[in-house]
Amino acid sequence: MKNIIIPVFLFALGSLASCGKELITPITPDNVAVVESYLHAGDSTINIKVSKLLPLAEDSTDATVLISGLHLQVNGVPLTEAASGVYTLQLGNKRIKPGESYVLKFLYASDTVSSTTHIPDKPLNFNISSHSIYTDRITTTGGGFPSGLPSDLVLSWENTDSSYYYVVIQYLEKSRDLINTRYASLDLSDTTSISPINASETRLGIRNLHFFGRYRIVLFKVNNDFADVYQQTAVNSNNITNPVSTIKNGFGVFTGMASDTVNLQVFAN
């Protein structure tokens, strides 16, 4: 079984902050750290990536320079640098639990970079309208969907407090079996997602599924900061003057989440 993967949408923050707009506080590559960390309920390891905020020229490509040699702490416990700019804390027999709070602190460029996050409760009553779906195989010589498009599946859950939820669709088969063979030349991912919403249901259609076989559908209950950063990185950076960040004296996101899972299988007609 593959691990649950959260698609990485960060960090457009580097380009957001360097888009030529004037920020409230002057930013240079040497005085700003960018943090990326997602604390998932049930995990026994905390992972935090710290990189530099790079100014980008119009003709340059996105680049990441990780920052090594830092001394990070979470709830007062020091982390270990597992790789350059990647810091970990092994919790041993403990697990990240819903309802707990975590405080990150470290010194960078003479400032204390800090952030606090809360782990939300696990989603309640997560259901899918059907655990299987049938569809036609599309070939280069064939037509469209001779039997018609299959109906969308409904993903539903309880959401009495208008919290944000984020859906990840993960293909589980080791070898791919394309629904539409015309996509054979495309670099399709085994993992796709649906943008965070503060509703109690969403629809999953054939547009979200590229292969026949088994899928895992993961519903994450996320904090508002996750949704804010996701939405901001989805828009044109030329319209952004102050990037969203949950990090004091830095940029990025240090956030908690909890999840539940349902399974789906896609069959050929």
C-alpha positions as CSV (number, residue, x, y, z in Angstrom):
1,M,0.0,0.0,0.0
2,K,1.3,3.4,-0.9
3,N,1.6,6.1,1.6
4,I,-0.9,9.0,1.7
5,I,0.6,11.9,-0.2
6,I,-0.4,15.5,0.1
7,P,0.2,17.1,-3.3
8,V,2.7,19.9,-2.8
9,F,1.4,23.3,-4.0
10,L,4.0,25.2,-2.1
11,F,6.1,27.1,-2.6
12,A,4.8,29.7,-5.0
13,L,5.4,32.0,-2.0
14,G,8.9,32.8,-3.3
15,S,7.5,34.1,-6.5
16,L,4.5,35.8,-4.8
17,A,6.8,37.9,-2.6
18,S,9.2,38.7,-5.5
19,C,6.6,39.7,-8.1
20,G,7.7,43.3,-8.0
21,K,5.0,44.7,-5.6
22,E,6.1,46.6,-2.6
23,L,5.7,44.7,0.7
24,I,5.1,46.2,4.1
25,T,8.5,44.9,5.3
26,P,11.5,44.8,3.0
27,I,12.5,41.3,2.1
28,T,15.9,40.0,1.1
29,P,17.0,36.4,0.5
30,D,19.2,36.5,3.6
31,N,16.7,37.5,6.2
32,V,13.6,35.5,5.4
33,A,13.0,31.7,6.0
34,V,10.2,29.8,4.3
35,V,8.7,27.0,6.3
36,E,6.7,24.0,5.0
37,S,5.2,21.5,7.4
38,Y,2.0,19.5,7.6
39,L,1.3,17.8,11.0
40,H,-1.0,14.8,10.3
41,A,-3.0,13.2,13.1
42,G,-1.8,9.7,13.7
43,D,1.8,10.3,12.5
44,S,4.7,9.6,14.8
45,T,7.1,11.9,12.9
46,I,7.1,15.7,12.5
47,N,8.9,16.8,9.3
48,I,9.7,20.5,8.6
49,K,11.4,21.9,5.5
50,V,13.1,25.3,5.7
51,S,14.3,27.2,2.6
52,K,15.3,30.6,1.5
53,L,13.0,33.2,-0.1
54,L,14.6,33.8,-3.5
55,P,14.0,36.9,-5.6
56,L,13.2,35.8,-9.1
57,A,14.0,37.6,-12.3
58,E,11.3,37.6,-15.1
59,D,13.4,35.2,-17.2
60,S,14.3,32.9,-14.3
61,T,12.8,29.6,-13.2
62,D,11.6,28.7,-9.7
63,A,14.4,27.5,-7.5
64,T,14.7,26.3,-3.9
65,V,17.7,26.7,-1.6
66,L,17.3,24.8,1.6
67,I,18.7,26.2,4.8
68,S,20.9,23.8,6.8
69,G,22.4,24.1,10.3
70,L,19.3,25.5,12.0
71,H,18.2,24.6,15.5
72,L,14.4,23.9,15.4
73,Q,12.3,23.1,18.3
74,V,8.7,21.9,18.5
75,N,7.1,22.3,22.0
76,G,10.6,22.8,23.3
77,V,12.0,19.5,21.9
78,P,14.9,19.9,19.4
79,L,14.6,18.4,15.9
80,T,17.3,16.5,14.0
81,E,18.4,17.6,10.5
82,A,17.8,14.5,8.5
83,A,18.9,16.1,5.2
84,S,19.9,19.5,4.2
85,G,17.2,21.9,5.3
86,V,14.9,19.0,6.3
87,Y,14.3,18.6,10.0
88,T,12.5,15.8,11.8
89,L,11.2,14.9,15.3
90,Q,10.6,11.3,16.0
91,L,7.8,10.9,18.6
92,G,8.5,7.3,19.4
93,N,5.4,5.5,20.7
94,K,3.5,8.8,20.7
95,R,1.3,10.1,17.9
96,I,0.2,13.5,16.7
97,K,-3.3,13.7,18.2
98,P,-6.4,15.7,17.4
99,G,-6.9,18.6,19.9
100,E,-3.2,19.0,20.5
101,S,-1.3,22.2,19.8
102,Y,2.3,22.4,18.5
103,V,4.6,25.4,18.7
104,L,7.6,25.8,16.3
105,K,10.5,28.1,17.1
106,F,14.0,28.6,15.7
107,L,16.5,31.5,15.2
108,Y,17.2,32.8,11.8
109,A,18.9,36.0,10.7
110,S,18.8,37.3,14.3
111,D,15.0,36.9,14.5
112,T,13.0,34.2,16.2
113,V,10.8,32.5,13.6
114,S,7.7,30.9,15.2
115,S,4.3,29.5,14.5
116,T,1.6,27.6,16.4
117,T,-0.9,25.1,15.0
118,H,-3.8,23.1,16.3
119,I,-4.6,19.5,15.1
120,P,-8.2,19.3,14.1
121,D,-10.6,16.4,14.8
122,K,-10.9,13.5,12.3
123,P,-13.6,14.0,9.7
124,L,-17.0,12.6,10.8
125,N,-19.1,10.2,8.7
126,F,-17.0,10.3,5.5
127,N,-18.9,8.4,2.8
128,I,-18.8,7.8,-0.9
129,S,-22.1,7.1,-2.9
130,S,-20.6,4.0,-4.5
131,H,-17.3,2.1,-4.1
132,S,-17.2,1.2,-7.7
133,I,-17.7,2.9,-11.1
134,Y,-17.8,1.5,-14.6
135,T,-16.7,3.4,-17.7
136,D,-15.7,2.8,-21.3
137,R,-12.1,2.6,-22.5
138,I,-11.2,5.3,-24.9
139,T,-8.8,4.4,-27.7
140,T,-7.0,6.4,-30.4
141,T,-9.3,4.8,-33.0
142,G,-12.5,4.8,-31.0
143,G,-15.0,7.5,-30.3
144,G,-15.9,9.2,-27.0
145,F,-17.9,7.4,-24.3
146,P,-20.3,5.1,-26.3
147,S,-22.3,4.3,-23.2
148,G,-22.3,7.9,-22.0
149,L,-20.4,9.5,-19.2
150,P,-20.7,7.7,-15.8
151,S,-22.5,9.7,-13.1
152,D,-20.5,11.6,-10.6
153,L,-19.8,10.0,-7.3
154,V,-20.8,12.0,-4.2
155,L,-18.3,12.4,-1.3
156,S,-20.1,13.5,1.9
157,W,-19.2,14.2,5.5
158,E,-20.5,16.2,8.5
159,N,-19.5,19.8,8.7
160,T,-21.5,21.6,11.3
161,D,-18.9,24.4,11.9
162,S,-18.0,25.2,8.2
163,S,-14.5,23.9,8.5
164,Y,-12.3,23.4,5.4
165,Y,-11.8,20.0,3.8
166,Y,-9.4,18.9,1.2
167,V,-9.7,15.8,-1.0
168,V,-6.8,13.7,-2.3
169,I,-7.4,10.9,-4.9
170,Q,-4.5,8.4,-5.0
171,Y,-4.1,5.6,-7.5
172,L,-3.0,2.4,-5.9
173,E,-2.0,0.1,-8.7
174,K,1.7,-0.6,-9.5
175,S,1.1,-0.5,-13.3
176,R,-1.2,2.0,-15.0
177,D,-4.2,1.0,-17.1
178,L,-5.3,4.2,-18.9
179,I,-9.0,4.9,-19.3
180,N,-8.2,7.2,-22.3
181,T,-5.2,5.8,-24.3
182,R,-4.9,9.2,-26.0
183,Y,-3.3,10.4,-22.8
184,A,-0.4,7.9,-23.1
185,S,2.1,10.6,-23.9
186,L,1.1,12.8,-21.0
187,D,2.9,13.0,-17.7
188,L,-0.1,12.1,-15.6
189,S,0.2,11.9,-11.8
190,D,-1.0,9.0,-9.6
191,T,-2.2,11.6,-7.1
192,T,-4.7,14.4,-7.8
193,S,-6.7,16.6,-5.5
194,I,-9.8,18.8,-5.2
195,S,-9.3,22.3,-3.8
196,P,-10.2,22.9,-0.2
197,I,-13.9,23.7,0.4
198,N,-15.9,24.5,3.6
199,A,-18.9,22.5,2.5
200,S,-20.2,19.0,3.5
201,E,-19.9,17.3,0.1
202,T,-18.2,17.4,-3.2
203,R,-18.5,15.4,-6.5
204,L,-15.9,13.1,-8.0
205,G,-16.2,12.5,-11.7
206,I,-14.4,10.7,-14.5
207,R,-12.5,13.9,-15.0
208,N,-10.6,13.2,-11.7
209,L,-9.8,9.6,-12.7
210,H,-7.3,8.6,-15.4
211,F,-6.8,4.9,-14.8
212,F,-8.7,1.7,-14.3
213,G,-8.1,0.0,-10.9
214,R,-8.1,0.8,-7.2
215,Y,-8.0,4.2,-5.7
216,R,-7.8,5.6,-2.2
217,I,-9.9,8.7,-1.5
218,V,-8.6,10.7,1.4
219,L,-10.5,13.5,3.1
220,F,-8.4,15.9,5.1
221,K,-9.9,18.2,7.7
222,V,-7.6,21.2,7.5
223,N,-7.1,24.5,9.2
224,N,-8.0,27.8,7.6
225,D,-4.4,28.7,7.0
226,F,-4.0,25.7,4.7
227,A,-7.0,26.8,2.6
228,D,-5.7,30.4,2.5
229,V,-2.3,29.5,1.2
230,Y,-3.7,27.0,-1.3
231,Q,-6.1,29.5,-2.7
232,Q,-3.4,32.2,-2.9
233,T,-1.0,30.0,-4.8
234,A,-3.7,29.2,-7.2
235,V,-4.0,32.8,-8.4
236,N,-1.8,35.0,-10.5
237,S,1.1,36.2,-8.4
238,N,1.0,39.6,-10.2
239,N,-2.1,40.3,-8.2
240,I,-0.5,39.6,-4.8
241,T,1.1,42.2,-2.6
242,N,1.2,40.4,0.8
243,P,1.5,36.6,0.7
244,V,-0.5,34.7,3.2
245,S,1.7,33.2,5.9
246,T,1.2,31.5,9.3
247,I,4.9,32.1,10.2
248,K,6.0,35.0,12.4
249,N,9.2,36.5,11.0
250,G,9.0,34.2,8.0
251,F,6.8,32.8,5.3
252,G,5.2,29.5,4.7
253,V,2.8,27.2,6.5
254,F,3.0,25.1,9.7
255,T,-0.3,23.5,10.0
256,G,-2.2,20.5,11.3
257,M,-4.7,18.1,9.7
258,A,-6.6,14.9,10.3
259,S,-8.1,12.5,7.7
260,D,-10.3,9.6,6.9
261,T,-10.4,7.3,3.9
262,V,-12.7,5.5,1.5
263,N,-11.8,3.2,-1.3
264,L,-12.9,3.2,-5.0
265,Q,-12.5,0.8,-7.9
266,V,-12.8,1.8,-11.6
267,F,-13.9,-1.0,-13.9
268,A,-14.0,-1.2,-17.7
269,N,-17.4,-1.7,-19.3
